[in-house]
Structure formats: C-alpha cells, structure tokens
C-alpha cells in the first residue's frame, strides 16, 4: 500500500497529535495544596456551562476586580461536593480559589479551579481531582494503544482480503 504525499503528511500530523496528548497526559502532576496558586475574591458570577448535545458540564466563575476566566473543567465536575443551588449561594461571597499551576493541555488563558473554599469549607474534593488525574494517566494511553491496534488490524485485514 503506497501513500501519496498528502496521506503521509496526514499520518505524520495524526501521530504527532497523539504523541502530544499522550506526553501531556503522562506528565500531568497531581494537585496538592503546595502546588496550587491561590486567588481570593468576591464571586461576581457562577454559571453552569454545557454545550448543546454534549455530556460535559463545567462551571465558569467570575470574580470582581479580576479579568481572568476561572473554570471548573468538565473532568472535575463530579468532584464538586455541593449541588448547583448551593453553589449559586456563593455569588457575592468572598472565596478562595485554588488554581492548578500545571496547565497540561489547557490554554494558558484558562485558569482551572481545583479548590474552592468558603468559611473553611471545601467545595471541591481534591482527592477526587487527583483520582481523575491518575485515572486519565491509565485510561488515555490504553485508549490510544487500543486504537492503534484496531487500525493495524483493519489495515492487515484489508491486505488479506485484497490478496484473495
């Protein structure tokens, strides 16, 4: 099976993207109290965000006198201890946000919130966040390896069928 130049470029870009994702997934550090950047402020807005026809849910948090976008990303949505009604009650309150300093694959403009404290009460379970990080380190490589094996089997099967 010969590939033309565009197919070779596509395969090369696809392999580079997969390696990029794998690299950042495996190098993602666990969140701990020591490696978080803490920002305190009054919550101006607390919005649940869900794209149409998507399963992932996240929360956007706006602080007064701060132009950064703070977000509880979909990966950590299940780690929020309280329901949306309880979280909405935090609007106008002075809170402490723990921002993950390890950006990983996220944008430098996105501030990923892994800790939210109000009145010495933790609203995001840090152990759950770390469990999600550890789970990603196991699942994503397995998915990539499984996909590569599946593609190899399809190519091998097509070659065997063409010989007959």
N, C-alpha and C positions, 0 to 999 in steps of 0.2 A: 504494500500500500504506500504509494508516494503522496507526499503532501506538497501542495504548492506553497509559495512564499507567504501568502496571507494565512493559510492554515497553520504554518509553523509559527508565525507571529502570534496568532490566537492561542495556540497551545502554550507558547512561552509566557504570554501575559497571564493566562489562567494559572499556570504553575507558579508564577511569581506571586500572584494574589493569594493563592492557597498557602504558600510558604510564609507570606507576610502575616496572614491571620493566625497561622499556627505559631509563629515566632512570638507575637504579642500575647497570645493566649497562654503560652507556657511560661512567659516571663512576668506575667501579672502577679504582683505581690499581694499577700493577704492584707486586709485592712486592720490596723491596730491603732490604739489611742495615740501612740507615739508618732506615727507617720501621717496623721490627719492634719489638715490645715483648718483651724477653727475660725469661723466668722460669726460675729454676733450682730444682731439687728432686729428690727421690728418687721414682722411679716406684713407685707402690703397685699400680696395675693397668694392664694394657694389653689391651683387649678388642676383638676384631673384631666389628663390628655390621652385620647385614644383615637387613632385613625380609623376611618370607616373601613369595615370588613377586615379589621386586624384584631388579633388577640391581645397584643401587647398594650399594657396600660402603664402610664408614667404620671408623675406629678411635677408640675412646674411651680417653682417657688420664687416669688419676688420680694426683695427686701427694700424698705425705704432707704433712700440715700445710697443705693448700690445699683449700678447698671448691669452687673453680671447676671447671666441666666443660671439659675440653680435648678437642678433636676434630680428627682429620684428616678433613676433609669428603670426601664421595664424589667431588667434582670433582678433588681432588688425590690420590686413591687410587693412580692409575697413576704418580705421581711418587715414591712410596716405593721406595727403591733395594733394600731387602732383603726377604726373604720373612718370613712370619709367625713362623716358628720363631726366626729371628734376632732379630726384634723382641721376642719373649717373653723372650729372654735379658736384655733391658734392665730387667726388673722387679727392683727393689731397687737399681738403679744410680742414681747422681747424674747427671742430664742437664740440658741447657739447651734450653728450648723457645722458639722464635721465634713470637710471636703476631701475626697480621695485625691492624694497628690500623685498617684500613679495613674496617668491618663489612659494608658493602654491604647486601644483602637479609637477612643473617643476624640472628638475635636478639642483643640486647646481652648476654645471659647466656651465649651460646655463644662460646667462645674458639677461633678457628680456627687450628690449628697449621700453619705453612708451613715451619718449620725445626725439626729435632730433631738435636742434637749430643751425642755422647758420645765422650770421648777424642779430640777434634779430628777426629772422623769425622762427616760429614754424612749423615743417614739419609733426608732428603727433598731432592730435586733442585729448587733454587729456579728454575733456568732452565725446568724443566718446568712449575712453577706459573705462571710468567709467560707461557709459551706457552699454557696453558689459559685464562688471563685474556684474552689477546689473541684467542684463538680464539672465546671467548664474545662478545667485542665485535663480531665479524664475523658469527657464526652466529645469535645471538638476534635481531638486527634483521632479518636475511634471513628467518628463520622467521616473524616477526611480519608482515612485508610480504607474504610468500608466503601466509600465512593470510588476510590482509585481501583480497588479490587473489582468492583462491579463494572467499571468502564473497561478494564482489562479483559474481563470475561466476555463482555459484549463484543469487543474487537476480536478476541480469539474465536468466539462462536461464529461471527460473520466470515472470518477467514476460512473456517472449516466448512461452512455452508457453500461458499463460493468455489471451493475445490471440488465439490460433488457435482 
